Amino acid sequence: MTTTTPATKKIASYRIGIAVEKGIDTPETYWYDDKELAKHLRAMNHSVVIFDWQDSTVSVQDLDAVFVTSTWNGCKYPDEYKLWL
């Protein structure tokens, strides 16, 4: 009996940002969900950065995708948050 396996398909590598709120934007304070998401995306060969959505040094235009996750403080800054989105 001969078995065949599908050819390995190369997946593009993307620059992905995970947006969070200030205070949970350092490795010591990342939420479990954000760490797990980043781990799995990196395992798929993507470049991942977890960042504070209010951090003006992060240019979301340089990212291919942004996963908006733990931005809980957005309701405190509704105008700024809407502009950022």
LINCORDA-V768177 format. One record per pair of residues at least 12 apart in sequence whose C-alpha atoms are under 7 Angstrom apart, sorted by sequence separation. I is the first residue (numbers start at 1). GAP is how many residues later the second one is. D is the distance in whole Angstrom. If there is no record, write none. Layout:
{{I:GAP:D} {I:GAP:D}}
This chain:
{{25:25:6} {25:26:5} {25:27:6} {22:30:5} {15:31:6} {16:31:6} {17:31:6} {18:31:6} {19:31:6} {20:31:6} {21:31:5} {13:32:6} {14:32:5} {15:32:5} {16:32:5} {17:32:5} {18:32:5} {19:32:5} {20:32:5} {21:32:6} {13:33:5} {14:33:6} {15:33:6} {16:33:7} {17:33:6} {18:33:6} {19:33:6} {20:33:6} {17:34:7} {19:34:5} {17:46:7} {16:47:6} {19:47:7} {15:48:5} {16:48:6} {17:48:6} {18:48:6} {19:48:6} {15:49:5} {16:49:5} {17:49:5} {18:49:5} {19:49:5} {20:49:6} {21:49:6} {14:50:6} {15:50:7} {16:50:6} {17:50:6} {18:50:6} {19:50:6} {20:50:4} {21:50:5} {18:51:7} {19:51:7} {20:51:5} {21:51:6} {19:52:7} {21:52:6}}
